[in-house]
Amino acid sequence: MVVELCCELNIIVLINYRLAHFRSKDLVNAYTLQTALNNSFEEKGLLCYFRAEELFRLNTMLDDEMRMRDEHVKKTLITTAGFQEGEPELYFLNPEQIIDLSSGEMIDPESASLVWIPNWNAASTSLPRGELCHVIQTPTSLGPYRVFLDKAKEVLLNNFGAALLAWASMLMMFRYPWTLRHIRHFNLPMLFGVPSVGKTLVATCGAWLTGCQETQIASRCTLPYLIQRLISSSMPFVWDDPTNPEEVGQLAVDLGNGAVRGKLTEMPQVPLTGCLVTANFDLTSVSRYSSRLCILKMERIEGPKQPGVASVLENLAASASSALPILLKAIHHISPEEVHNCTRELMNKVPCDLRVLEGLSVPLTAARKVLEISGRRQYLEAIEVYLEDTLFPYISASMPGNQTLPTIIMEKVMDHSEQVVSQTEMKEE
């Protein structure tokens, strides 16, 4: 057998001095290749049969021939979207946008030894699908991010501090495995407040900042759907206004422990990231999960709302996604000791469960790092004011670790007691 010619679609070989040809897709198995070769013979009919070792030898010869003729880089298919361990450490946002975390720069996909081919094999569940892609603006720059922050302070007013922590949470969820490994648990970030305080606006801006597509702002979806996304990609997304509080609590427990799912006959499935949740349901239904959540309470915006500013802010957030490679590089160098020091600071300010404070320290440390590298350290004051005026009082009144029962639970108990007394008096009468 002599290899005569290799090309992109058709490969021509001489088999026992007879001209035959086949296409690359005919290599799917031995029978398909045999059929293609036999059908290409002028004489037709069954003229050859490949044993396993013969098929291996043929493929090896064709592979060697193609490598000799064309410049090539050996590629390995990625099995999950997002972070890829190795040297250097890479972040695959999509097949064309790859971040080198050591430099904070985008690299040429052709130079990478890894490749993402979305939907290449639709029957395989081990390869990342195209809908997991994140897309950011290029070229890389901090300028649009600074413009976005300045506008966000003007629009969000007293909720600006909560927004900064929520966006920092989105960034830290790119490092979800690191958080589990070094902090030993993960707290699911949740924007909480009454309707019309801007929760969805803040969450949507966080999605655009990190390159999310519209399909990555999930709503009215099932818990199995969310789990499938969390094990397929290390890039975060938004779960907007879930209707079932119990599912939020279950997700918080699973992500908090890095729960492994699967069957004995399958590879284990481990979560790779988290999601930013927005909620306005009664927190008494998830009070037992409060130590697994990072609740960011939002208040009504002080002052009248202005028409059109929300869409302007969202457009600026999409443009500011050009800063994502630089921001990921910054948080990639956060050390566990920085988070622990931040936790010690919080312990001196608010009495609370250590797990809750550690969950808050992760985005707080990231927010400080991001504002410093973007040249907007003055906005740290907005975070401090938010913590002192809004979040700490809320934590003291409603989180585990304080000396009194949560206020919202006490109100429920008092209401129930009054109903019992009223019913008892009616029976006596």
Backbone hydrogen bonds in HBPLUS format (Angstrom, degrees):
<---DONOR---> <-ACCEPTOR-->    atom                        ^
c    i                          cat <-CA-CA->   ^        H-A-AA   ^      H-
h    n   atom  resd res      DA  || num        DHA   H-A  angle D-A-AA Bond
n    s   type  num  typ     dist DA aas  dist angle  dist       angle   num
A0002-VAL N   A0014-LEU O   2.96 MM  12  5.14 156.9  2.01 147.8 154.9     1
A0014-LEU N   A0002-VAL O   2.88 MM  12  5.14 162.0  1.91 161.3 165.6     2
A0005-LEU N   A0012-ILE O   3.20 MM   7  5.24 165.2  2.23 154.4 149.9     3
A0012-ILE N   A0005-LEU O   3.10 MM   7  5.24 147.1  2.21 136.3 146.0     4
A0024-SER N   A0009-LEU O   3.25 MM  15  5.89 141.3  2.41 139.0 147.1     5
A0011-ILE N   A0022-PHE O   2.73 MM  11  5.44 162.6  1.76 168.5 174.6     6
A0022-PHE N   A0011-ILE O   2.94 MM  11  5.44 150.7  2.02 147.6 156.9     7
A0013-VAL N   A0020-ALA O   2.91 MM   7  5.49 157.5  1.96 145.5 153.0     8
A0020-ALA N   A0013-VAL O   2.96 MM   7  5.49 158.9  2.01 170.7 170.6     9
A0015-ILE N   A0018-ARG O   2.94 MM   3  5.17 160.3  1.98 151.2 147.0    10
A0018-ARG N   A0015-ILE O   2.92 MM   3  5.17 142.7  2.06 105.7 116.8    11
A0026-ASP N   A0023-ARG O   2.91 MM   3  5.37 152.8  1.98 112.1 121.0    12
A0027-LEU N   A0024-SER O   3.14 MM   3  5.80 165.1  2.16 120.0 122.5    13
A0033-LEU N   A0029-ASN O   3.17 MM   4  6.43 160.2  2.21 152.2 157.8    14
A0034-GLN N   A0030-ALA O   2.89 MM   4  6.12 164.2  1.91 155.4 159.9    15
A0035-THR N   A0031-TYR O   2.92 MM   4  6.11 163.5  1.95 150.7 155.4    16
A0036-ALA N   A0032-THR O   3.00 MM   4  6.20 160.3  2.04 146.5 151.6    17
A0037-LEU N   A0033-LEU O   2.95 MM   4  6.18 164.5  1.98 155.0 158.9    18
A0038-ASN N   A0034-GLN O   2.89 MM   4  6.04 170.1  1.90 156.7 159.7    19
A0039-ASN N   A0035-THR O   2.93 MM   4  6.02 155.0  1.99 146.8 153.7    20
A0040-SER N   A0036-ALA O   3.18 MM   4  6.30 128.3  2.46 134.7 147.0    21
A0040-SER N   A0037-LEU O   3.07 MM   3  5.18 136.4  2.27  97.6 110.1    22
A0041-PHE N   A0038-ASN O   3.33 MM   3  5.46 150.6  2.42 100.0 107.9    23
A0044-LYS N   A0041-PHE O   3.20 MM   3  5.12 143.1  2.34  96.1 106.5    24
A0054-GLU N   A0051-ARG O   3.10 MM   3  5.21 120.4  2.47  98.0 113.2    25
A0055-LEU N   A0051-ARG O   2.94 MM   4  6.24 159.3  1.99 159.2 164.8    26
A0056-PHE N   A0052-ALA O   2.99 MM   4  6.23 159.4  2.03 150.0 155.8    27
A0057-ARG N   A0053-GLU O   3.02 MM   4  6.15 155.4  2.08 138.5 145.1    28
A0058-LEU N   A0054-GLU O   2.94 MM   4  6.16 154.6  2.00 147.1 153.9    29
A0059-ASN N   A0055-LEU O   2.99 MM   4  6.20 167.4  2.00 153.3 156.2    30
A0060-THR N   A0056-PHE O   2.96 MM   4  6.13 155.4  2.02 146.7 153.9    31
A0061-MET N   A0057-ARG O   3.02 MM   4  6.22 157.2  2.07 145.9 151.3    32
A0062-LEU N   A0058-LEU O   2.99 MM   4  6.25 162.8  2.02 153.6 158.3    33
A0063-ASP N   A0059-ASN O   2.88 MM   4  6.02 157.7  1.93 147.6 154.0    34
A0064-ASP N   A0060-THR O   2.94 MM   4  6.14 161.4  1.97 148.9 153.7    35
A0065-GLU N   A0061-MET O   2.96 MM   4  6.14 154.6  2.02 145.2 152.4    36
A0066-MET N   A0062-LEU O   3.00 MM   4  6.22 158.6  2.04 148.9 154.0    37
A0067-ARG N   A0063-ASP O   3.03 MM   4  6.24 156.9  2.09 149.5 155.7    38
A0068-MET N   A0064-ASP O   3.05 MM   4  6.21 146.2  2.17 143.7 152.2    39
A0069-ARG N   A0065-GLU O   3.19 MM   4  6.38 143.6  2.33 142.2 151.1    40
A0070-ASP N   A0066-MET O   3.06 MM   4  6.11 155.6  2.13 150.7 156.1    41
A0076-THR N   A0113-SER O   2.84 MM  37  6.28 134.5  2.05 139.4 153.7    42
A0115-VAL N   A0076-THR O   2.94 MM  39  5.95 148.3  2.04 146.8 145.3    43
A0078-ILE N   A0115-VAL O   3.10 MM  37  6.12 152.0  2.18 151.7 153.1    44
A0081-ALA N   A0232-SER O   3.08 MM 151  6.47 156.5  2.14 155.0 150.8    45
A0234-SER N   A0081-ALA O   2.98 MM 153  6.32 154.8  2.04 142.5 148.0    46
A0082-GLY N   A0092-PHE O   3.11 MM  10  4.54 129.1  2.38 135.1 139.9    47
A0092-PHE N   A0082-GLY O   2.85 MM  10  4.54 166.9  1.86 127.3 123.0    48
A0084-GLN N   A0090-LEU O   2.83 MM   6  5.27 153.7  1.90 161.9 157.8    49
A0090-LEU N   A0084-GLN O   3.24 MM   6  5.27 154.5  2.31 151.1 152.6    50
A0101-LEU N   A0089-GLU O   3.11 MM  12  5.87 158.0  2.16 158.9 164.8    51
A0091-TYR N   A0099-ILE O   2.84 MM   8  4.94 142.6  1.98 140.3 149.9    52
A0099-ILE N   A0091-TYR O   2.87 MM   8  4.94 166.1  1.89 140.4 143.6    53
A0093-LEU N   A0097-GLN O   3.02 MM   4  5.60 147.3  2.13 160.1 170.3    54
A0134-HIS N   A0093-LEU O   2.82 MM  41  4.96 169.8  1.83 140.5 143.6    55
A0094-ASN N   A0097-GLN O   3.43 MM   3  5.29 157.2  2.49 137.3 139.3    56
A0107-ILE N   A0098-ILE O   2.97 MM   9  5.78 155.7  2.03 155.7 162.5    57
A0100-ASP N   A0105-GLU O   2.90 MM   5  5.60 173.6  1.90 168.3 169.1    58
A0103-SER N   A0100-ASP O   3.23 MM   3  5.74 138.1  2.41 110.5 119.9    59
A0104-GLY N   A0100-ASP O   2.75 MM   4  5.62 144.8  1.87 157.6 169.6    60
A0111-SER N   A0108-ASP O   2.93 MM   3  5.51 147.6  2.04 117.9 126.8    61
A0112-ALA N   A0109-PRO O   3.24 MM   3  5.37 155.0  2.31 103.2 110.6    62
A0120-TRP N   A0117-ILE O   3.27 MM   3  5.47 144.4  2.40 133.3 126.4    63
A0124-SER N   A0121-ASN O   2.90 MM   3  5.47 157.3  1.95 118.2 125.5    64
A0132-LEU N   A0129-ARG O   3.23 MM   3  5.85 165.2  2.26 115.7 119.9    65
A0133-CYS N   A0130-GLY O   3.16 MM   3  5.74 169.3  2.17 120.2 122.6    66
A0135-VAL N   A0211-GLY O   2.82 MM  76  4.65 147.5  1.93 136.5 133.4    67
A0141-SER N   A0322-SER O   3.22 MM 181  5.56 150.6  2.31 105.2 113.8    68
A0145-TYR N   A0142-LEU O   3.11 MM   3  5.19 119.4  2.49  98.8 114.4    69
A0146-ARG N   A0142-LEU O   3.06 MM   4  6.39 152.4  2.13 157.2 164.5    70
A0147-VAL N   A0143-GLY O   3.17 MM   4  6.52 160.0  2.21 153.5 158.9    71
A0148-PHE N   A0144-PRO O   2.95 MM   4  6.15 153.9  2.02 143.6 150.8    72
A0149-LEU N   A0145-TYR O   2.99 MM   4  6.27 160.9  2.02 150.4 154.6    73
A0150-ASP N   A0146-ARG O   3.04 MM   4  6.27 161.1  2.07 151.1 155.9    74
A0151-LYS N   A0147-VAL O   3.10 MM   4  6.34 158.5  2.15 147.7 153.1    75
A0152-ALA N   A0148-PHE O   2.83 MM   4  6.04 156.2  1.89 152.6 160.2    76
A0153-LYS N   A0149-LEU O   3.05 MM   4  6.25 155.6  2.11 150.2 154.6    77
A0154-GLU N   A0150-ASP O   3.38 MM   4  6.61 150.1  2.47 136.5 144.0    78
A0155-VAL N   A0151-LYS O   2.95 MM   4  6.23 146.6  2.07 149.7 159.2    79
A0156-LEU N   A0152-ALA O   2.82 MM   4  5.70 171.1  1.83 155.2 158.1    80
A0157-LEU N   A0153-LYS O   3.34 MM   4  5.62 145.2  2.47 125.6 132.2    81
A0159-ASN N   A0156-LEU O   2.99 MM   3  5.27 165.8  2.01 135.5 132.9    82
A0160-PHE N   A0157-LEU O   3.11 MM   3  5.50 163.3  2.13 119.7 121.3    83
A0163-ALA N   A0159-ASN O   3.04 MM   4  6.29 153.6  2.11 148.1 155.9    84
A0164-LEU N   A0160-PHE O   2.97 MM   4  6.26 155.8  2.03 150.6 156.2    85
A0165-LEU N   A0161-GLY O   3.21 MM   4  6.51 156.4  2.27 147.1 152.5    86
A0166-ALA N   A0162-ALA O   2.95 MM   4  6.21 149.9  2.04 144.5 153.5    87
A0167-TRP N   A0163-ALA O   2.88 MM   4  6.14 162.0  1.92 157.3 161.0    88
A0168-ALA N   A0164-LEU O   3.01 MM   4  6.15 149.0  2.11 139.3 148.2    89
A0169-SER N   A0165-LEU O   2.92 MM   4  6.11 141.7  2.07 138.2 148.7    90
A0170-MET N   A0166-ALA O   3.10 MM   4  6.49 148.1  2.20 143.6 151.3    91
A0171-LEU N   A0167-TRP O   3.22 MM   4  6.56 152.9  2.30 142.0 148.3    92
A0172-MET N   A0168-ALA O   2.95 MM   4  6.25 159.7  1.99 150.3 155.7    93
A0173-MET N   A0169-SER O   3.00 MM   4  6.19 134.7  2.21 144.7 155.9    94
A0174-PHE N   A0171-LEU O   3.04 MM   3  5.55 156.0  2.10 110.7 118.3    95
A0175-ARG N   A0172-MET O   2.85 MM   3  5.18 149.7  1.95 105.1 115.2    96
A0176-TYR N   A0173-MET O   3.38 MM   3  4.70 147.1  2.50 103.2  97.8    97
A0178-TRP N   A0175-ARG O   3.01 MM   3  5.28 118.7  2.40 105.9 121.3    98
A0179-THR N   A0175-ARG O   3.05 MM   4  6.41 155.3  2.11 156.4 164.1    99
A0180-LEU N   A0176-TYR O   3.08 MM   4  6.42 161.1  2.11 157.6 161.8   100
A0181-ARG N   A0177-PRO O   2.97 MM   4  6.13 155.5  2.03 145.3 152.4   101
A0182-HIS N   A0178-TRP O   2.94 MM   4  6.06 160.3  1.98 155.8 159.6   102
A0183-ILE N   A0179-THR O   2.82 MM   4  5.27 150.5  1.91 137.8 147.8   103
A0184-ARG N   A0180-LEU O   3.11 MM   4  4.55 125.8  2.41 104.4 116.4   104
A0188-LEU N   A0292-ARG O   2.96 MM 104  6.44 146.9  2.07 155.8 146.0   105
A0294-CYS N   A0188-LEU O   2.82 MM 106  5.57 161.2  1.85 132.3 128.7   106
A0277-VAL N   A0189-PRO O   3.09 MM  88  6.31 176.0  2.09 150.5 151.7   107
A0190-MET N   A0294-CYS O   3.00 MM 104  5.99 161.5  2.04 139.5 137.1   108
A0296-LEU N   A0190-MET O   2.83 MM 106  5.97 171.3  1.84 155.5 156.1   109
A0191-LEU N   A0277-VAL O   2.75 MM  86  6.15 156.0  1.80 167.3 163.9   110
A0279-ALA N   A0191-LEU O   2.92 MM  88  6.25 156.6  1.97 173.3 174.0   111
A0192-PHE N   A0296-LEU O   3.08 MM 104  5.96 163.7  2.11 129.4 133.9   112
A0298-MET N   A0192-PHE O   2.78 MM 106  6.01 156.9  1.83 167.0 171.0   113
A0202-VAL N   A0198-GLY O   3.05 MM   4  6.23 163.9  2.08 151.6 155.1   114
A0203-ALA N   A0199-LYS O   2.94 MM   4  6.18 164.4  1.97 153.2 158.0   115
A0204-THR N   A0200-THR O   2.80 MM   4  5.87 157.8  1.85 146.3 152.7   116
A0205-CYS N   A0201-LEU O   3.00 MM   4  6.16 160.4  2.04 147.7 152.8   117
A0206-GLY N   A0202-VAL O   3.02 MM   4  6.28 151.2  2.10 143.1 151.3   118
A0207-ALA N   A0203-ALA O   2.94 MM   4  6.29 143.1  2.08 142.9 153.2   119
A0207-ALA N   A0204-THR O   3.06 MM   3  4.95 118.7  2.45  91.5 106.9   120
A0208-TRP N   A0204-THR O   2.96 MM   4  6.33 161.9  1.99 156.1 159.5   121
A0209-LEU N   A0205-CYS O   2.89 MM   4  6.05 155.5  1.95 149.2 156.4   122
A0210-THR N   A0207-ALA O   3.24 MM   3  5.42 131.5  2.49  98.9 110.6   123
A0212-CYS N   A0207-ALA O   2.89 MM   5  5.04 154.6  1.95 155.9 148.0   124
A0211-GLY N   A0208-TRP O   3.16 MM   3  5.07 166.9  2.18 105.5 108.0   125
A0216-GLN N   A0213-GLN O   2.92 MM   3  5.37 157.5  1.97 113.8 121.4   126
A0217-ILE N   A0214-GLU O   3.23 MM   3  5.73 155.5  2.29 116.9 116.9   127
A0238-VAL N   A0216-GLN O   3.17 MM  22  6.49 170.1  2.18 162.0 164.2   128
A0218-ALA N   A0238-VAL O   2.75 MM  20  5.99 136.5  1.93 174.7 163.3   129
A0240-ASP N   A0218-ALA O   2.76 MM  22  6.02 154.3  1.83 175.9 173.7   130
A0226-LEU N   A0222-THR O   3.22 MM   4  6.61 154.8  2.29 147.1 153.5   131
A0227-ILE N   A0223-LEU O   2.96 MM   4  6.22 163.7  1.98 158.1 162.3   132
A0228-GLN N   A0224-PRO O   3.01 MM   4  6.18 156.5  2.07 144.8 150.7   133
A0229-ARG N   A0225-TYR O   3.21 MM   4  6.51 150.4  2.30 143.9 151.2   134
A0229-ARG N   A0226-LEU O   3.11 MM   3  5.20 119.1  2.50  96.6 111.3   135
A0230-LEU N   A0226-LEU O   2.94 MM   4  6.23 153.6  2.01 150.9 159.0   136
A0231-ILE N   A0227-ILE O   3.07 MM   4  6.30 139.0  2.24 149.5 158.6   137
A0232-SER N   A0229-ARG O   3.27 MM   3  5.17 146.9  2.38  96.0 105.5   138
A0272-LEU N   A0230-LEU O   2.82 MM  42  5.77 167.6  1.83 147.9 149.3   139
A0276-LEU N   A0237-PHE O   2.99 MM  39  6.48 154.3  2.06 154.3 157.9   140
A0239-TRP N   A0276-LEU O   2.84 MM  37  5.97 166.4  1.86 146.6 150.8   141
A0278-THR N   A0239-TRP O   3.15 MM  39  6.63 148.1  2.26 156.2 155.8   142
A0241-ASP N   A0278-THR O   3.09 MM  37  5.15 125.4  2.40 116.3 131.2   143
A0247-GLU N   A0244-ASN O   3.11 MM   3  5.52 131.0  2.36 108.4 119.9   144
A0248-VAL N   A0245-PRO O   3.09 MM   3  5.09 118.5  2.49  94.4 109.6   145
A0249-GLY N   A0245-PRO O   2.99 MM   4  6.36 158.6  2.03 152.6 158.1   146
A0250-GLN N   A0246-GLU O   2.86 MM   4  6.12 156.9  1.92 146.9 153.4   147
A0251-LEU N   A0247-GLU O   2.89 MM   4  6.03 159.1  1.94 145.6 151.2   148
A0252-ALA N   A0248-VAL O   2.92 MM   4  6.14 154.9  1.98 146.9 154.2   149
A0253-VAL N   A0249-GLY O   3.03 MM   4  6.30 152.7  2.10 147.3 153.9   150
A0254-ASP N   A0250-GLN O   2.98 MM   4  6.24 166.0  2.00 151.7 155.4   151
A0255-LEU N   A0251-LEU O   2.90 MM   4  6.05 169.4  1.91 155.9 158.6   152
A0256-GLY N   A0252-ALA O   2.85 MM   4  5.74 146.4  1.96 136.3 146.8   153
A0257-ASN N   A0253-VAL O   3.18 MM   4  6.33 142.9  2.33 145.2 151.8   154
A0258-GLY N   A0254-ASP O   2.99 MM   4  5.87 115.4  2.42 132.9 149.4   155
A0259-ALA N   A0254-ASP O   2.84 MM   5  4.91 166.4  1.85 150.2 152.2   156
A0261-ARG N   A0269-GLN O   2.85 MM   8  4.94 168.8  1.86 144.1 147.7   157
A0269-GLN N   A0261-ARG O   2.63 MM   8  4.94 169.7  1.64 154.8 155.8   158
A0266-GLU N   A0263-LYS O   3.09 MM   3  5.19 164.4  2.12 107.2 112.0   159
A0285-SER N   A0282-ASP O   3.29 MM   3  6.22 162.2  2.33 122.5 125.4   160
A0286-VAL N   A0283-LEU O   3.04 MM   3  5.30 152.0  2.12 106.0 114.4   161
A0287-SER N   A0284-THR O   3.46 MM   3  4.89 171.2  2.47  95.3  96.9   162
A0289-TYR N   A0286-VAL O   2.89 MM   3  5.33 152.9  1.96 112.2 121.2   163
A0290-SER N   A0287-SER O   3.20 MM   3  5.13 166.1  2.22 106.7 109.3   164
A0292-ARG N   A0289-TYR O   2.77 MM   3  5.37 158.9  1.81 121.9 129.3   165
A0293-LEU N   A0290-SER O   3.27 MM   3  5.18 164.0  2.29 101.7 106.2   166
A0312-VAL N   A0308-GLY O   3.31 MM   4  6.53 155.3  2.38 144.0 151.1   167
A0313-LEU N   A0309-VAL O   2.92 MM   4  6.11 158.9  1.97 147.7 152.8   168
A0314-GLU N   A0310-ALA O   2.97 MM   4  6.25 156.5  2.03 149.1 155.6   169
A0315-ASN N   A0311-SER O   3.00 MM   4  6.18 157.3  2.05 145.5 151.1   170
A0316-LEU N   A0312-VAL O   3.01 MM   4  6.29 154.7  2.08 147.7 154.8   171
A0317-ALA N   A0313-LEU O   2.93 MM   4  6.18 145.2  2.05 143.3 153.3   172
A0318-ALA N   A0314-GLU O   3.02 MM   4  6.36 152.3  2.10 147.9 154.4   173
A0319-SER N   A0315-ASN O   3.13 MM   4  6.45 155.6  2.19 145.0 151.2   174
A0320-ALA N   A0316-LEU O   2.86 MM   4  6.05 145.9  1.97 142.0 152.2   175
A0321-SER N   A0318-ALA O   3.29 MM   3  5.44 157.5  2.35 100.5 107.2   176
A0322-SER N   A0319-SER O   3.32 MM   3  6.32 170.2  2.33 122.0 123.8   177
A0323-ALA N   A0320-ALA O   3.01 MM   3  5.86 172.1  2.02 125.0 127.5   178
A0324-LEU N   A0321-SER O   3.04 MM   3  5.35 166.9  2.06 113.6 117.9   179
A0326-ILE N   A0323-ALA O   3.06 MM   3  5.50 119.4  2.44 112.3 126.5   180
A0327-LEU N   A0323-ALA O   2.99 MM   4  6.21 162.3  2.03 159.0 164.8   181
A0328-LEU N   A0324-LEU O   2.84 MM   4  5.96 161.2  1.88 160.2 164.5   182
A0329-LYS N   A0325-PRO O   3.11 MM   4  6.24 152.3  2.19 138.3 145.5   183
A0330-ALA N   A0326-ILE O   3.07 MM   4  6.36 151.3  2.16 142.6 150.2   184
A0331-ILE N   A0327-LEU O   3.04 MM   4  6.39 165.9  2.06 156.5 157.8   185
A0332-HIS N   A0328-LEU O   2.89 MM   4  5.86 134.7  2.10 139.0 151.8   186
A0333-HIS N   A0330-ALA O   3.25 MM   3  5.67 153.7  2.32 106.4 113.5   187
A0334-ILE N   A0331-ILE O   3.16 MM   3  5.16 167.5  2.18 106.2 108.1   188
A0338-GLU N   A0335-SER O   3.14 MM   3  5.45 131.9  2.38 105.0 116.5   189
A0340-HIS N   A0336-PRO O   2.96 MM   4  6.28 158.9  2.01 152.3 158.8   190
A0341-ASN N   A0337-GLU O   2.88 MM   4  6.05 156.2  1.93 147.7 153.6   191
A0342-CYS N   A0338-GLU O   3.09 MM   4  6.29 153.5  2.17 141.2 148.3   192
A0343-THR N   A0339-VAL O   2.95 MM   4  6.26 150.0  2.05 146.2 154.7   193
A0344-ARG N   A0340-HIS O   3.00 MM   4  6.35 153.0  2.08 146.9 153.6   194
A0345-GLU N   A0341-ASN O   3.11 MM   4  6.45 149.8  2.20 144.2 151.9   195
A0346-LEU N   A0342-CYS O   3.12 MM   4  6.47 156.6  2.17 148.2 153.5   196
A0347-MET N   A0343-THR O   2.94 MM   4  6.21 148.7  2.04 150.0 159.1   197
A0348-ASN N   A0345-GLU O   3.24 MM   3  5.54 140.0  2.41 102.1 112.3   198
A0349-LYS N   A0346-LEU O   2.92 MM   3  5.09 152.8  2.00 105.8 114.8   199
A0350-VAL N   A0346-LEU O   3.02 MM   4  6.20 154.6  2.09 167.4 171.0   200
A0353-ASP N   A0400-PRO O   3.01 MM  47  5.65 145.1  2.14 142.1 133.3   201
A0356-VAL N   A0353-ASP O   3.07 MM   3  5.40 122.5  2.41 104.5 117.9   202
A0357-LEU N   A0353-ASP O   3.20 MM   4  6.61 159.9  2.25 153.5 158.8   203
A0358-GLU N   A0354-LEU O   2.88 MM   4  6.10 159.4  1.92 154.2 160.0   204
A0359-GLY N   A0355-ARG O   2.95 MM   4  6.10 152.0  2.03 141.8 149.7   205
A0360-LEU N   A0356-VAL O   3.08 MM   4  6.39 141.0  2.24 141.8 151.8   206
A0361-SER N   A0357-LEU O   2.86 MM   4  6.07 143.6  1.99 143.4 154.4   207
A0362-VAL N   A0358-GLU O   3.31 MM   4  6.52 143.5  2.45 147.5 152.8   208
A0364-LEU N   A0360-LEU O   3.19 MM   4  6.28 156.6  2.25 148.5 155.5   209
A0365-THR N   A0361-SER O   2.88 MM   4  5.87 160.1  1.92 147.4 151.3   210
A0366-ALA N   A0362-VAL O   3.20 MM   4  6.41 159.5  2.24 145.3 151.1   211
A0367-ALA N   A0363-PRO O   2.78 MM   4  5.95 155.4  1.84 148.8 155.4   212
A0368-ARG N   A0364-LEU O   3.10 MM   4  6.32 159.8  2.14 147.5 151.8   213
A0369-LYS N   A0365-THR O   3.13 MM   4  6.37 159.0  2.18 145.8 151.4   214
A0370-VAL N   A0366-ALA O   2.89 MM   4  6.09 162.3  1.92 155.1 159.7   215
A0371-LEU N   A0367-ALA O   2.95 MM   4  6.05 168.6  1.97 153.1 156.1   216
A0372-GLU N   A0368-ARG O   3.09 MM   4  6.12 149.0  2.19 140.2 148.7   217
A0373-ILE N   A0369-LYS O   3.08 MM   4  6.31 163.1  2.11 149.6 153.3   218
A0374-SER N   A0370-VAL O   3.01 MM   4  6.11 140.7  2.17 144.3 154.9   219
A0376-ARG N   A0371-LEU O   2.88 MM   5  4.94 159.6  1.92 157.9 157.7   220
A0375-GLY N   A0372-GLU O   3.28 MM   3  5.36 161.4  2.32 102.7 108.1   221
A0379-TYR N   A0376-ARG O   3.12 MM   3  5.89 164.7  2.14 119.6 123.9   222
A0380-LEU N   A0377-ARG O   3.03 MM   3  5.62 167.6  2.04 119.2 122.8   223
A0382-ALA N   A0379-TYR O   3.09 MM   3  5.31 130.3  2.35 100.1 111.8   224
A0383-ILE N   A0380-LEU O   3.12 MM   3  5.19 122.2  2.48  95.7 109.8   225
A0384-GLU N   A0380-LEU O   3.03 MM   4  6.39 159.4  2.07 150.9 156.5   226
A0385-VAL N   A0381-GLU O   2.89 MM   4  6.11 162.1  1.92 154.2 158.4   227
A0386-TYR N   A0382-ALA O   3.05 MM   4  6.14 156.7  2.10 138.9 145.5   228
A0387-LEU N   A0383-ILE O   2.90 MM   4  6.15 159.4  1.94 152.4 157.8   229
A0388-GLU N   A0384-GLU O   2.99 MM   4  6.17 167.5  2.01 151.7 154.8   230
A0389-ASP N   A0385-VAL O   2.87 MM   4  5.84 165.8  1.89 152.9 157.3   231
A0390-THR N   A0386-TYR O   2.92 MM   4  5.35 152.8  2.00 136.7 144.2   232
A0391-LEU N   A0386-TYR O   3.06 MM   5  6.38 161.2  2.09 148.7 154.3   233
A0392-PHE N   A0387-LEU O   2.78 MM   5  5.51 163.7  1.81 151.6 155.1   234
A0394-TYR N   A0390-THR O   3.25 MM   4  6.32 152.7  2.32 140.0 147.9   235
A0395-ILE N   A0391-LEU O   2.81 MM   4  6.06 160.9  1.84 157.8 163.3   236
A0396-SER N   A0392-PHE O   2.86 MM   4  6.03 166.3  1.88 156.9 160.4   237
A0397-ALA N   A0393-PRO O   3.12 MM   4  6.22 144.5  2.25 139.8 148.2   238
A0398-SER N   A0394-TYR O   2.93 MM   4  5.98 142.7  2.08 149.5 159.3   239
A0399-MET N   A0395-ILE O   2.95 MM   4  4.92 148.0  2.06 142.8 139.8   240
A0407-THR N   A0397-ALA O   2.94 MM  10  5.73 141.5  2.09 132.5 144.5   241
A0409-ILE N   A0406-PRO O   3.08 MM   3  5.33 122.1  2.43 101.7 116.0   242
A0410-MET N   A0406-PRO O   2.95 MM   4  6.26 159.5  1.99 156.3 162.7   243
A0411-GLU N   A0407-THR O   2.94 MM   4  6.24 155.7  2.00 152.8 158.8   244
A0412-LYS N   A0408-ILE O   3.25 MM   4  6.47 152.9  2.32 136.0 142.4   245
A0413-VAL N   A0409-ILE O   2.92 MM   4  6.26 156.2  1.98 152.2 159.1   246
A0414-MET N   A0410-MET O   2.89 MM   4  6.12 163.3  1.92 155.6 159.2   247
A0415-ASP N   A0411-GLU O   2.97 MM   4  6.16 162.4  2.01 149.0 153.9   248
A0416-HIS N   A0412-LYS O   2.98 MM   4  6.18 159.1  2.02 147.0 152.8   249
A0417-SER N   A0413-VAL O   2.86 MM   4  6.12 155.4  1.92 149.0 156.2   250
A0418-GLU N   A0414-MET O   2.96 MM   4  6.21 160.6  2.00 152.8 157.0   251
A0419-GLN N   A0415-ASP O   3.08 MM   4  6.35 152.4  2.16 144.7 152.2   252
A0420-VAL N   A0416-HIS O   2.98 MM   4  6.29 154.6  2.04 149.5 156.2   253
A0421-VAL N   A0417-SER O   3.00 MM   4  6.25 164.3  2.02 154.5 158.0   254
A0422-SER N   A0418-GLU O   2.97 MM   4  6.11 162.1  2.00 146.2 151.5   255
A0423-GLN N   A0419-GLN O   2.94 MM   4  6.15 159.1  1.98 148.5 153.8   256
A0424-THR N   A0420-VAL O   2.94 MM   4  6.15 153.5  2.01 147.9 155.5   257
A0425-GLU N   A0421-VAL O   3.01 MM   4  6.28 160.4  2.05 154.5 158.8   258
A0426-MET N   A0422-SER O   3.10 MM   4  6.35 154.9  2.17 145.0 151.8   259
A0427-LYS N   A0423-GLN O   3.07 MM   4  6.34 153.2  2.14 145.5 152.1   260
A0428-GLU N   A0424-THR O   3.04 MM   4  6.32 158.3  2.09 150.8 156.4   261
A0429-GLU N   A0425-GLU O   3.02 MM   4  6.24 156.0  2.08 148.1 154.3   262
